[in-house]
């Protein structure tokens, strides 16, 4: 049984959109993971409902992992959120999950209940429909994070950052793995957050890191900026794992990358293709959710790729690959989607970028109306099509839905691999890295 959401979901927080899913008879080599959902189960492991792309897969997590039951069931009229999402993938199958669970402020709860009563009266006694807009100050959720192996279902709960579940600002986090052998199951991983402190594009970079060997968070401040000029950068949409580095993506400008396993991480910046760089957003404006619908960065066939689709006819889909030196992009594929979309049936609106196929550099999965389509840009044809249900309508939900889709590679060893834990890195042989020593010294000082 799925756990019910509380009475209302605050606008601006992406709700979990359910799709009709079917488990594939044979496991695909990769999956498009759309959402995570909580189920009322005593199991210790999550369950991945697999579906062959372009259909979406869903990860089901036993609710006791975040223990939301007393707060959800105690008051059916309570107002708040229970939101969940896959924040990032490691590139070799591990997932970084985040759950937000919390009540709304009394003032906002009263506003929602008043709107509900008003809608019921207007509907002559029925439940009616109503919309109440809120902001970050209307809710103060608890944040719980996990690393998850989607095939084995194993989950590891990350410790709270700074010892608290509360956060006052959202910063995107990524997950990166390392293997002593250079391939196969990972021996260690890092979960990393990168943020900018300061205003006007002149702030300093701050990195928080969690290592599987130490199971604690450390904090690096004052990292030298790699940006070529002062400009605000929004790195809160997505983090991609590629070539031993994590890449924080601003889809209006470029990406900042770093090797989090380094004792002194060096930040690097690569700009988007010149024609794709957008002007600096005006005060109070954030173009990232909008750009997230029509642009995407990901990894395919061993290269970092950037794809975009124009928002006017004939909806040109372009795919770029990062050059080997990491300083620029090469346009590899381009195709007009209008003729292909016409074959998919009459739709309205513009196509959205879903995910880049991690195993086929020619393939991009797009969302058009109520269909998910696999497009071969090189051959200019539709590879596969799937009908979606519960299609989001509002721009906020559409942007959130498109950006939430994650391409997850499923290596053959993933089903039997364990999530790396403290002391499992065979190459350490009891030795601590400089970053681990600094963490322990800091902990001793606090004692």
N, C-alpha and C positions, 0 to 999 in steps of 0.2 A: 504494500500500500504506500502510495506517495504521501509525503507529509504535506498538509495544506499550507498555503501561504497565508499570512495574516491578512486582515480585512482589506487593506489597500496597499499598493506598491507605489512608493513615492515616485512621482514623475521625474525623469532624468536618470533613474537607475534602471538598467536593462533587466527586464523580466526574462525568465527562462521560457523560451518558446518551444512548445512541444511539437514534434513532428511524428508522422507515422513511420516507425522504423522496423526493420526486420533483420534478424541476425543472419549474416552471410553463412552459407553452408561451409565454405572454405574461407579461411582468414585472408583478407586482402593484404597486400604488402604495405599499404598505408590506408589511412582513414581521414575523413573530414570530421573532426569532432566539433559539434555545434554547441553542446551545453553539458553542464553537470546538474544532476538533480538529487535531492535527498529522498531516501526511501526508509520506511519504518522496518528495519531489519536489525537482528542481533549479530549479523556477520561482521567479521573484522575486515573484510575485503570489499573493495569496490567491484562493480561489474560493468564491463563495456559492452553495450549493445551495438554490435558491428553492423555496418551496412556498406555495400560497395559504392564508392564515389560514382556519380555525383550525389547519391543519397547521403544523409548525415548520420553520424554515429553519436551516441549519447552515453555519458558516464554516469552510473548510478552509485551514489555513496550512502552507506548506512548512516542514518541521522544521529546515532549516538556518538559519532566522531566529534560533533560540535555541540551535542547535547541541547538541541533547541526545543525539545518536547514540552517541558513545563511552561515555557514562555509562550509557545504557540497555542497550546490547547487550553491554557488557563482562562483565556478571555477571547472568544471568537470574534468579538467586536473590536479587539485591539488593532492598532494601526502601526505599521512599521515595515521593515523589509526582511526578507530572507532571500538573499541573492547569492548566486554562485557562478563561477566562471573558471575556464582554463586560461590562466594568465600567459603561459608560455610553454613551449616544448623544447626539449634539450637537443633535438636533432637526431637522437637515437632511441626515442620512444618514451622517455620519462616526461611526466607532466607536472607543472606547477599549478596548484589549485588555490583558489581564494574564496572564502565564504564570508558574507557580511550578514550579521544577524543582530537586529536591535529595534527597540521601540521608537516611535516618533515623540516629539515634544508634546506636552499636554495641549498647547495652543494649536498645533497643527492637527492633532487628533480630533480636537473639537471642531476644527474647520472641516475635516473630512466627514465627520458624523452629520454636521449641519447640511453639507452638500448632499449627503445620502438621503436625508429626510426630505429635502427640497425636491430632489429628483423623483422620489417615491410619490410625492403629492402631485407633481406634474404628470406623472404616469398613471394617475388615478388609482393609487394603492399598490401598483406594481413596484418592483425594485428600481426600475429606471436605470439610466446610465449617467455618470457624472465624471468630471475631471477636476482634480485639484492639483495645482502645481506647487512644488516645494523646492527647496534648495538644501545645500549641505547643512545649514544651521537647523533644519527641521528634523534631523535624525542623527543619532550618534551610535552607529552600529559597532559591535564587536567584530574584529577581524581575526579569522583563523586561516592558517595556510598549511598546505600539505604538499609533499612530493609523492607522486603516485606512479606505479607501474600499471598501465591500463590493461595489460593482458593477464598478469598474475593477480591483479587487484590489490597488491601490497601497498600500504600507505604509511608514510612517516610524517608526523605532525611537527612542524617547525616551531621552535620556541618563539615567543612574542618578542618583537623588536622593542628594546628598552624596557622590557618587562611589562608592557602594557598592550592590551588589545585595541586601544584607541589610537586613531591616527587623525591628524588635522590637515594633512595634505596627501594627495595620491601621487605616487611616483611608480612608474612601471618597473617591474622586476623580471629578470630572466634567469634561466637555469642552464648551466654549462657542465658537461661531463668530461672526464679524462680516463683513459685506459692505459695501463702500463704497457700492454702489448701493442697499443696503437690502433686496435680494432677489437670488436667483440664487446662483452658486457663491461660497463664502466667500473673503475675502482674508486672513483671519488667524484663528487660534484660540488658545485658552488651555486648558491642562489644569491643574486646580486641586484641591488637597487642603485641607480645613479640619478642624482638630482643636481640642480643649480640653486645655490643660495645667493640672493642678491637680485637687484633689478636692472633693467635697461640693457641686458645682454653683457653686463660687466661682472656678473656674479662669479663665484668660485664653484668648482665641481666637488661634490661630496659623494663618496661611495660607501655603501654598507654591504658587508659580505657575510654569508653564512657558509661555513665549510663542513662537509660531512664528517671529516676526521675529528674536528674539535667540538662540533655541535653548539657553537656559540656565534653570535654576531660580532663583527668588529666594524670600525668606522674609520675611514680615511678622509681627511679634510684637506682643502687647499690644493687639489690636483690641478696642475696647469691646464688652462683652457686650450683646446685644439682648434677653436673656431677661427676662421680666417678674418673675421671682422666682427665688431660688436653688434649683436643682434639677438633678440629673444629666441630661444630654441625650445620647442615643446616635444619632449621625449617620452610622453606618457601614453602613447597609443600601443606600441608593440616593441618587443625585444626579440631579436633573432639570433640564434646560435650558429656561428659559421667560422670555420678555419681557426679554431682554438680561441675565438673571441666572442664577446657578446656585442650586438649592434643595437643601440637605442635609436629608433627611427622617428624622425620628424618628416612627415610626408609632404611638407611644404618647402623643405630646404635640403635635408640630407640626413646622414646618420653618424653618430659618435660611437666608436668601438673601443674595447679594452680587453686585455687578458686579465681576468680577475684573480687568476692563480699566481700572478706575479707579485712579489713583495712590494714593488713600486710600479703599479699599473700605469702605462703610458696611454693617454687618450689620443685617438686619431679621428679625423673628420673626413668624410667623403661627401661631396655635394651631389645632388641629383643631376641628371642630364640638364644642361643649361636651360633648355626651353621649358623644363618642368618646374623650375624654381619659382615659387610664388612670392609676391610682395609681402612685406612684413604686415601681419594682421593689425588692424587698428586697435586702439585701446579698448580693452574689455572683450575683444573678439577672439574666438578660437576656431580656426579653420580645420583643425585636426579631425573632428568627427565627420565633417563633410568630405574631406579629402580621403578619409578612410573608406568611403563608399566606392571611390573611383580609382584608388591607387593602392598598391600593396607591395611590400618587399618580402622576399622569401628565398629559400635555397632550393635549387633543382640541379640534379646531375653534377654536384660538386661545385656549383658556382652560385654566388649571390646575385639575385635577379630583382629587377624593379619593373613592375608592369603598371600601366595606366590605360584607362579608356576615356575617350573624349565624351563630353556630355551633350554633344549635338550630333545630328545625323552627318555622316553615316556611322557614327559610333566606332571610331578607329581604335583598335586595341593594339598597343605597342608593348614589346618586351625587350628589356635591356639586360645585358650581363656586365658585371663588374670586371674591369680589366685585371690581368694578372698582377699588375703592379699596385692595384688598389686605389688608383688615383682618378679613374674616369670610367665611363660606361660606353658600351658598344650596342647599337641597335641591332638585334638579331632577327626579330620577327615583327611583322605588322600586318594587320588585316582589318577590313571594314566588316563590322558585325551585322549591319542592317540586313543584308541578304540572308544571313544565317538565322537571325532572330525572326525574320518573317516566316521561315519554315517552322518555327516553334509555336506559331499561333499568334493571334492578335493580342498585343499587350500594350500597356501604357507606361510612360516613364522612361528612364534611362537604365541601361544595364549596370550592375554593380560588380565590383571585383570580389570574388569569394576567396579562393586560395590559388596558389601556384602549385601545380603537380610536382611533388618533390622527386619523382622518378622519371618524368618526361618533360624536358625543357620546352617542348613545343606546346604543351597543354596548360591551359588556364581555365579555372572553373568560375563561371559568372552566374549572377542571380538576375533574372529578368522576369518581372511580374511575379507569378506564382510558380516559376520553374527554375531549377538549378541545371545548368548546362555545362558540359565539358567541351571546350573549344580547342581544336588543333589549329594554332595560328599559322603554322607552316603550310598545312594542306588546305586550310580555310574550310573546315567542315566541322559539324557537330559530332562529337564522339559519343555522347550519351546525354540523356535528358531525364529528369525526375520531377514529378509534380510535388509541390510543397503544400502543406496545410498550415493554418494559423499564420498567414503571411502578415508581417508587421505593417502598420499603416502610417504612423506618425514619422516625421523625419528623424526624430531622436531615436525611436526604436529601430528604424531602418539602418541608421548609421551604426548603432550599437550592435545590431545583429550581424551586419556585414563584417565589422571589425572583430567580432567574437569568434568567427570560424577559424579553426586551427588545423593545418595539415600535420598529421602525426605519422612518422615512419614507424613501421612495425617489423623490426628485424626478426629473423627466425629464432634467435636465442632469447628474445625478450620475455616470452612466456615462462621461462624457467630462471631468469636472472633475478637476483636480489638487489634491492636498493642499497647502495653502499652505506655503511654505518661507521661509527667511530672505530679507528684502529684497523680498518680493513685494507688500507693502502699498503700493499706489499713492499713498495719501493721505499717507504719511510724508514723501515728497520729501526723504529724507536726514536728517530731524530725528528726534531721540530723545525718547521720553517721559521723564518724571521717573523712573519705575520702572526704565527701561533705563539711565539715567545712574547711578542708585544701584547697579545690578548691576555696571556696569563699574568704578565706583569701588571697590566691594568686592573685585572680582577683582584690581585693580591693587594694593590693599593687601596681598592675600595673596602677590602676587609680590614 
